Structure formats: C-alpha cells, structure tokens
Amino acid sequence: MKVKTLPKLPNNLGQGEKEAIALMEQLKTDWLLIDDRVASTTARLRGLSVRSIVYLVIFWKRKGKINQTQATKLLDDLIKSGYYLSSKDYVYIRENLTSKSTQQSVKR
C-alpha cells in the first residue's frame, strides 16, 4: 500500500512514522501500532488511536492466543532487546500477565 499524500508532520519524526500516520489517516483504520513516544503523541494529537507492542502481548494473552509463560517471555525479550518500560509499568504488566483474568489493558 502506498501513501497518497504525506501530510505536514513534525520534522523530528522519521519517514516511517510519518508514512504510518499518513496511511492510517488515509485508510481510516481502527488503531496504529507504534511505540515511538513522539510519533504516538503526534498521532493522538491528530485524533488517531494508538497501541503499543505491549498492548498486543496483553491482548493476545487475554484472547488465549498465547499463554502466560509465552506472554512473559515476549515481554522479557522486548526488554532485553532494548524496549523501554519504566520499572513501575514493567511490574504492573507482569502482574497483569500472571493474573488468572487479564482484563485490563495497557495503552502507552
């Protein structure tokens, strides 16, 4: 899929983030998967719904697509590869993943 026109977006966004935001606006999708803080803030300011990769891990666990061990491993692998979470968020998410009922979700 090609972006028809690239809207005026902040210069501190990378080309990929700009194209992702533009494509979401063009396709009118439900939400955008993006973890870059500046890009996600820009998208939200444009009225777009944004989700992070951590949201997907929780979502997959809640839907039974992955089990607790897989979800925890995914989260830990993200952290090991350089994904940033505050220690408070990490503890909250780990507790959420290990609970029997993963009902809450995290939006970053």
Backbone torsions as a table, in degrees:
resi	resn	phi	psi	omega
1	MET	NA	136.2	-179.0
2	LYS	-112.4	141.0	176.8
3	VAL	-73.3	127.9	-179.0
4	LYS	-69.4	-54.0	177.7
5	THR	-138.8	143.2	179.7
6	LEU	-96.4	117.0	-179.1
7	PRO	-70.0	165.8	177.1
8	LYS	-72.2	113.9	-179.8
9	LEU	-127.6	161.5	-177.8
10	PRO	-55.9	144.0	-179.6
11	ASN	-67.0	-20.6	-178.5
12	ASN	-82.7	5.2	172.7
13	LEU	-92.6	143.6	175.1
14	GLY	-73.4	164.4	-179.9
15	GLN	-59.2	-40.3	-179.8
16	GLY	-62.9	-43.4	178.5
17	GLU	-65.0	-42.0	178.1
18	LYS	-60.0	-44.7	-178.6
19	GLU	-68.3	-36.9	178.5
20	ALA	-63.2	-44.5	178.4
21	ILE	-64.1	-45.8	-179.8
22	ALA	-62.1	-42.3	-179.2
23	LEU	-66.4	-39.0	177.3
24	MET	-62.6	-42.8	177.9
25	GLU	-64.8	-39.4	-178.9
26	GLN	-66.9	-44.2	-175.9
27	LEU	-87.7	-13.0	-178.9
28	LYS	56.5	48.6	179.6
29	THR	-76.5	167.2	-177.3
30	ASP	-70.1	-41.4	-179.3
31	TRP	-157.6	163.5	-177.2
32	LEU	-114.7	128.3	175.8
33	LEU	-88.5	110.1	-178.3
34	ILE	-156.3	139.3	-177.8
35	ASP	-111.7	-14.5	178.8
36	ASP	-65.0	124.0	-174.0
37	ARG	-62.1	-44.4	-179.8
38	VAL	-64.7	-43.4	-179.6
39	ALA	-66.0	-41.3	-179.7
40	SER	-68.3	-37.3	176.2
41	THR	-64.5	-43.8	178.3
42	THR	-60.0	-45.0	-179.7
43	ALA	-62.4	-44.1	179.3
44	ARG	-63.0	-39.8	178.4
45	LEU	-64.4	-23.9	177.3
46	ARG	-89.1	5.8	176.7
47	GLY	86.0	15.4	-178.1
48	LEU	-95.3	150.4	176.6
49	SER	-90.7	133.3	-173.4
50	VAL	-124.6	142.3	174.7
51	ARG	-129.9	155.1	177.8
52	SER	-107.7	170.2	178.0
53	ILE	-62.6	-33.6	178.2
54	VAL	-63.5	-37.8	175.7
55	TYR	-56.0	-43.2	-179.7
56	LEU	-64.2	-40.0	178.8
57	VAL	-60.3	-46.6	178.6
58	ILE	-64.3	-43.5	179.9
59	PHE	-60.5	-47.5	-180.0
60	TRP	-62.2	-39.7	178.3
61	LYS	-64.0	-46.7	-178.5
62	ARG	-62.4	-36.8	-178.9
63	LYS	-83.0	-2.4	178.9
64	GLY	79.4	14.7	178.9
65	LYS	-76.4	-28.7	174.9
66	ILE	-135.5	155.7	178.5
67	ASN	-92.8	179.9	-176.4
68	GLN	-62.8	-40.9	179.6
69	THR	-63.4	-44.3	178.6
70	GLN	-64.4	-42.2	-179.5
71	ALA	-63.2	-44.4	179.5
72	THR	-64.1	-42.0	178.2
73	LYS	-62.9	-43.1	177.4
74	LEU	-59.3	-46.2	179.5
75	LEU	-61.3	-47.8	-179.7
76	ASP	-64.1	-38.8	177.5
77	ASP	-64.5	-37.5	175.7
78	LEU	-60.1	-47.1	-179.5
79	ILE	-62.1	-45.3	-179.6
80	LYS	-62.2	-30.4	-178.5
81	SER	-86.5	2.7	175.3
82	GLY	108.9	1.3	177.4
83	TYR	-67.0	131.3	-176.5
84	TYR	-95.1	129.3	168.1
85	LEU	-136.2	140.0	173.5
86	SER	-65.4	157.3	179.7
87	SER	-61.8	-34.7	177.8
88	LYS	-63.0	-46.8	178.7
89	ASP	-64.6	-40.2	-179.8
90	TYR	-61.0	-47.7	179.6
91	VAL	-62.0	-45.0	179.8
92	TYR	-59.6	-45.2	-178.0
93	ILE	-68.2	-43.0	177.9
94	ARG	-59.1	-43.8	178.0
95	GLU	-63.3	-39.8	179.2
96	ASN	-64.0	-40.9	-179.0
97	LEU	-70.6	-29.6	-177.5
98	THR	-89.8	-9.7	178.3
99	SER	-73.1	151.4	179.8
100	LYS	-60.9	-37.0	-176.9
101	SER	-116.1	99.6	179.6
102	THR	-87.4	81.9	-175.1
103	GLN	-94.8	-30.1	-177.0
104	GLN	-85.8	152.9	176.1
105	SER	-123.3	161.5	-179.1
106	VAL	-116.1	128.8	174.7
107	LYS	-115.6	128.9	178.9
108	ARG	-110.9	NA	NA
